[in-house]
């Protein structure tokens, strides 16, 4: 990707005033709604209410190429596992798939609003959530993969299992899991939260499912049975809106309406270090592929947070946790 120098990053004086914030990416003209890392770790992308997606060079902190223009606000973005495609879910108008290198539209799938979306681990499918259904699309042809998956409530978030065989769906007050090959519900709906589940993620080994809710809690579940594992992660003082899991499976990053990014030890369920302070509601977070940084939206900007500034805590194996948490 060729780098075009555009807007400067935030001054070093401002960065020093906010602990852990190492870089700010400026260029959007409205609120950023979603952020994502490319697999190479050298580029990130952000989607905004200004109808654009911007690709950024992480090292320079500057925009890489021209923004990708849409006809509607971009609710959510996802990067294909090979880093060659960008999928953008629109508030109105459906789904657009871009070639990340040429910046050209590859597929345009007309339809209603897309609240969230996710690529399957093999890059074959794209799942989109909106209303009370999840739809599967062939990532190459843009054709429907099957009949829509009918959910037990309004859909707020979607995530594929690491082996691609299941899709977890965050609902109004819980979650549900579907088998991709049959389209059948295999877990739930599980009514474990008392408010909307705005984010779901699988652990890298697929054994655990982590959910974040507007009830201010983050909870962990056995992904096969839907039984809650251990105690919830509590500390956010307002809605928890987004979560991401580290590549090593040991930490959870979360963001919320309390204007903070927090990091949690998945096994102890304790917060690691102090919160990172943002300026606005945090709607999207993502670990870097090497787990050294977290990106998040921060109003009109994107912030890069340094996880190496956090203390290192001991870790107990997931197997032991599962043995003794019931």
C-alpha positions as CSV (number, residue, x, y, z in Angstrom):
1,X,0.0,0.0,0.0
2,X,1.4,3.4,-1.0
3,X,1.4,6.0,1.8
4,X,0.0,9.4,1.2
5,X,0.9,12.0,3.8
6,X,-2.2,13.9,4.9
7,X,-3.3,15.1,8.3
8,X,-0.8,15.1,11.2
9,X,-1.1,12.9,14.3
10,X,-1.8,14.4,17.6
11,X,1.0,16.4,19.2
12,X,3.4,14.7,21.6
13,X,2.4,17.1,24.4
14,X,-1.2,16.0,24.2
15,X,-0.2,12.3,24.0
16,X,1.9,12.6,27.2
17,X,-1.1,14.0,29.0
18,X,-3.1,10.8,28.4
19,X,-1.5,7.6,29.8
20,X,-1.0,4.8,27.4
21,X,-2.1,6.8,24.3
22,X,0.8,6.6,21.9
23,X,-0.7,7.8,18.7
24,X,-3.9,9.5,17.4
25,X,-5.1,9.1,13.8
26,X,-7.0,12.2,12.6
27,X,-8.9,12.6,9.4
28,X,-12.6,11.8,9.8
29,X,-15.2,14.6,9.9
30,X,-17.7,12.7,12.0
31,X,-17.8,10.1,14.7
32,X,-15.8,6.9,14.1
33,X,-18.0,3.8,14.6
34,X,-15.7,0.8,13.9
35,X,-12.0,0.1,13.8
36,X,-10.0,-3.0,12.7
37,X,-6.4,-4.2,12.3
38,X,-5.1,-5.7,9.0
39,X,-3.4,-9.1,9.6
40,X,0.0,-7.6,8.8
41,X,-0.3,-5.3,11.9
42,X,1.1,-2.4,9.8
43,X,-2.2,-1.0,8.8
44,X,-5.5,-0.3,10.5
45,X,-8.9,0.9,9.1
46,X,-11.7,3.0,10.5
47,X,-15.3,3.5,9.5
48,X,-17.3,6.6,10.3
49,X,-20.6,8.5,10.2
50,X,-19.0,10.7,7.5
51,X,-19.7,7.8,5.0
52,X,-16.1,6.9,4.6
53,X,-13.5,4.2,5.5
54,X,-9.9,5.4,6.0
55,X,-6.9,3.1,5.9
56,X,-4.0,4.2,8.0
57,X,-0.3,3.4,8.2
58,X,0.4,2.5,11.8
59,X,4.0,3.5,11.9
60,X,3.6,7.0,10.4
61,X,0.1,7.6,11.8
62,X,-1.0,8.9,8.5
63,X,-3.7,8.1,5.9
64,X,-2.8,5.5,3.3
65,X,-4.6,6.5,0.1
66,X,-7.9,8.2,-0.3
67,X,-10.9,7.4,1.8
68,X,-13.3,4.8,0.6
69,X,-16.6,6.7,-0.1
70,X,-20.1,5.3,0.6
71,X,-23.6,6.6,0.1
72,X,-24.5,6.0,3.8
73,X,-23.0,6.0,7.3
74,X,-20.7,3.0,7.8
75,X,-21.8,1.1,10.9
76,X,-19.1,-1.7,10.9
77,X,-16.1,-3.0,9.1
78,X,-14.3,-6.3,8.9
79,X,-11.0,-7.3,7.2
80,X,-10.7,-10.7,5.4
81,X,-8.3,-13.1,7.0
82,X,-5.8,-12.7,4.2
83,X,-6.0,-8.9,4.4
84,X,-7.1,-8.5,0.7
85,X,-10.7,-7.4,1.3
86,X,-12.6,-4.9,3.4
87,X,-16.3,-5.4,4.1
88,X,-18.3,-2.4,5.2
89,X,-21.8,-2.7,6.6
90,X,-23.9,0.4,5.9
91,X,-26.6,2.0,8.0
92,X,-28.7,2.1,4.9
93,X,-28.0,0.2,1.7
94,X,-26.5,-3.2,2.8
95,X,-22.9,-4.5,2.4
96,X,-20.0,-3.3,0.3
97,X,-16.8,-5.4,-0.3
98,X,-13.6,-3.5,-1.3
99,X,-10.3,-4.7,-2.7
100,X,-7.9,-3.4,-0.1
101,X,-5.0,-2.9,-2.6
102,X,-6.8,-1.3,-5.5
103,X,-9.5,0.4,-3.4
104,X,-12.1,-0.6,-5.9
105,X,-15.6,-2.1,-5.1
106,X,-15.6,-5.9,-5.6
107,X,-19.2,-6.6,-4.6
108,X,-22.2,-4.5,-3.6
109,X,-25.0,-6.3,-1.9
110,X,-28.1,-4.2,-1.6
111,X,-30.4,-4.5,1.4
112,X,-31.3,-3.1,4.7
113,X,-29.1,-1.7,7.5
114,X,-26.2,-3.8,8.7
115,X,-25.5,-3.5,12.5
116,X,-22.5,-5.7,12.6
117,X,-20.6,-8.2,10.4
118,X,-17.8,-10.7,10.5
119,X,-15.6,-12.8,8.1
120,X,-15.4,-16.5,8.6
121,X,-11.9,-17.7,9.5
122,X,-11.3,-19.2,6.0
123,X,-12.6,-16.0,4.4
124,X,-15.4,-17.9,2.5
125,X,-18.4,-16.3,4.2
126,X,-19.5,-12.9,5.6
127,X,-22.1,-12.9,8.3
128,X,-24.2,-9.7,8.7
129,X,-26.6,-8.9,11.5
130,X,-29.6,-6.6,11.4
131,X,-33.1,-6.7,12.7
132,X,-33.9,-10.2,14.0
133,X,-31.9,-12.2,11.5
134,X,-28.3,-13.1,10.6
135,X,-27.5,-13.5,6.9
136,X,-24.6,-15.4,5.3
137,X,-23.0,-14.2,2.1
138,X,-20.5,-15.8,-0.2
139,X,-17.5,-13.5,0.1
140,X,-16.5,-14.0,-3.5
141,X,-19.8,-13.8,-5.4
142,X,-21.9,-11.8,-3.0
143,X,-24.7,-14.4,-3.2
144,X,-26.7,-15.6,-0.2
145,X,-25.1,-18.7,1.4
146,X,-28.4,-19.9,2.9
147,X,-31.7,-18.8,4.2
148,X,-31.4,-16.2,7.0
149,X,-30.9,-17.4,10.5
150,X,-33.9,-16.5,12.6
151,X,-32.8,-15.2,16.0
152,X,-34.6,-15.0,19.3
153,X,-34.4,-11.2,19.4
154,X,-32.9,-8.2,17.9
155,X,-29.3,-8.8,16.6
156,X,-26.6,-6.5,18.0
157,X,-23.4,-8.5,17.3
158,X,-22.1,-11.5,15.4
159,X,-18.9,-13.7,15.6
160,X,-17.6,-16.9,13.9
161,X,-16.0,-19.6,16.0
162,X,-12.3,-20.1,15.3
163,X,-13.1,-23.3,13.2
164,X,-15.8,-21.5,11.3
165,X,-18.5,-24.0,12.2
166,X,-20.6,-21.8,14.4
167,X,-21.9,-18.2,14.6
168,X,-22.5,-16.5,17.9
169,X,-25.1,-13.8,18.0
170,X,-25.6,-11.1,20.6
171,X,-29.2,-10.4,21.3
172,X,-31.4,-8.0,23.3
173,X,-30.6,-9.7,26.7
174,X,-28.4,-12.7,25.9
175,X,-26.9,-14.6,23.0
176,X,-27.6,-17.5,20.6
177,X,-25.3,-19.9,18.7
178,X,-26.0,-21.4,15.3
179,X,-24.5,-24.2,13.3
180,X,-23.2,-22.8,10.0
181,X,-23.7,-25.9,7.9
182,X,-27.3,-26.6,9.1
183,X,-28.5,-23.2,10.1
184,X,-29.9,-24.7,13.3
185,X,-29.7,-23.0,16.7
186,X,-27.4,-25.2,18.9
187,X,-27.1,-23.0,22.0
188,X,-29.7,-20.7,23.4
189,X,-31.1,-18.2,23.3
190,X,-29.3,-17.8,26.7
191,X,-30.8,-15.1,28.9
192,X,-27.8,-14.3,31.0
193,X,-27.6,-10.5,30.7
194,X,-30.2,-8.0,31.7
195,X,-29.6,-5.7,28.7
196,X,-28.4,-5.8,25.1
197,X,-25.3,-7.8,24.2
198,X,-23.4,-5.5,22.0
199,X,-20.3,-7.6,21.4
200,X,-19.4,-11.3,21.3
201,X,-16.0,-12.9,20.8
202,X,-14.7,-16.5,20.9
203,X,-11.5,-17.4,22.7
204,X,-8.8,-18.5,20.2
205,X,-9.3,-22.2,21.1
206,X,-13.1,-21.9,20.6
207,X,-13.9,-23.2,24.1
208,X,-15.1,-19.9,25.6
209,X,-17.5,-17.3,24.4
210,X,-17.2,-13.8,25.9
211,X,-20.1,-11.3,25.9
212,X,-20.3,-7.6,26.7
213,X,-23.6,-5.9,27.6
214,X,-25.3,-2.6,28.3
215,X,-25.9,-4.1,31.8
216,X,-22.2,-3.0,32.4
217,X,-20.9,-6.6,32.7
218,X,-18.6,-8.8,30.6
219,X,-19.4,-12.5,31.0
220,X,-17.7,-15.8,30.0
221,X,-19.6,-18.9,28.8
222,X,-18.8,-22.4,27.8
223,X,-19.3,-22.1,24.0
224,X,-20.8,-25.6,23.6
225,X,-23.2,-25.6,26.5
226,X,-24.0,-21.9,27.1
227,X,-23.2,-22.4,30.8
228,X,-21.6,-19.4,32.4
229,X,-18.0,-19.9,33.5
230,X,-16.7,-18.1,36.6
231,X,-17.6,-14.6,37.7
232,X,-18.4,-11.6,35.4
233,X,-15.9,-8.8,34.8
234,X,-17.3,-5.7,36.5
235,X,-15.8,-2.2,36.6
236,X,-17.3,-0.2,33.8
237,X,-19.6,2.5,35.2
238,X,-21.8,2.7,32.1
239,X,-22.7,0.5,29.1
240,X,-20.1,-1.9,27.9
241,X,-20.3,-1.6,24.1
242,X,-17.3,-3.5,22.6
243,X,-14.7,-6.2,23.4
244,X,-11.7,-7.8,21.7
245,X,-9.7,-10.8,22.7
246,X,-5.9,-11.0,22.5
247,X,-4.3,-13.4,20.1
248,X,-2.8,-15.4,23.1
249,X,-6.3,-15.6,24.6
250,X,-5.2,-14.2,28.0
251,X,-6.7,-10.7,27.9
252,X,-9.9,-8.9,27.0
253,X,-10.0,-5.3,25.9
254,X,-13.3,-3.5,26.4
255,X,-14.8,-0.1,25.7
256,X,-17.9,1.6,26.8
257,X,-20.1,4.6,27.4
258,X,-18.0,5.6,30.5
259,X,-15.3,6.9,28.0
260,X,-12.8,4.2,29.0
261,X,-10.8,1.4,27.4
262,X,-10.1,-1.4,30.0
263,X,-8.0,-4.5,29.8
264,X,-8.9,-7.7,31.8
265,X,-7.2,-10.9,32.6
266,X,-9.6,-13.5,31.2
267,X,-8.7,-16.1,33.8
268,X,-8.7,-14.0,37.0
269,X,-11.5,-11.8,35.7
270,X,-9.6,-8.8,37.2
271,X,-8.8,-5.5,35.4
272,X,-5.2,-5.2,34.4
273,X,-3.8,-1.8,35.5
274,X,-5.7,1.4,35.2
275,X,-8.3,2.3,32.6
276,X,-7.3,4.2,29.5
277,X,-9.2,7.4,29.3
278,X,-11.0,8.3,26.0
279,X,-12.9,11.5,25.2
280,X,-16.1,9.9,24.1
281,X,-18.1,6.7,24.1
282,X,-15.8,3.8,23.0
283,X,-17.7,1.9,20.3
284,X,-15.0,-0.4,18.9
285,X,-11.7,-1.9,20.1
286,X,-9.2,-4.3,18.6
287,X,-5.9,-5.8,19.7
288,X,-3.0,-5.6,17.3
289,X,-1.9,-9.0,15.9
290,X,1.1,-9.0,18.3
291,X,-1.1,-8.0,21.3
292,X,1.2,-5.0,22.0
293,X,-1.4,-2.3,21.2
294,X,-5.1,-1.7,21.2
295,X,-6.9,0.6,18.8
296,X,-10.2,2.2,19.6
297,X,-12.5,4.9,18.2
298,X,-12.2,8.2,20.1
299,X,-14.8,10.6,18.8
300,X,-13.7,11.7,15.3
301,X,-10.3,10.1,15.8
302,X,-8.7,6.7,16.3
303,X,-6.5,6.1,19.3
304,X,-3.6,3.7,19.6
305,X,-3.0,2.4,23.2
306,X,0.1,0.7,24.5
307,X,-0.6,-2.5,26.4
308,X,3.0,-2.9,27.4
309,X,2.4,-0.1,29.9
310,X,0.1,-2.4,31.8
311,X,1.4,-4.8,34.5
312,X,2.1,-8.4,33.7
313,X,-0.1,-10.8,35.8
314,X,0.2,-14.5,36.4
315,X,-1.9,-16.8,34.3
316,X,-3.6,-20.1,35.1
317,X,-4.4,-22.5,32.3
318,X,-7.9,-22.3,30.7
319,X,-8.2,-26.1,31.4
320,X,-7.8,-25.4,35.2
321,X,-10.3,-22.6,35.0
322,X,-12.9,-24.7,33.3
323,X,-12.3,-27.6,35.8
324,X,-13.0,-25.4,38.9
325,X,-15.4,-22.7,37.8
326,X,-18.6,-24.7,37.9
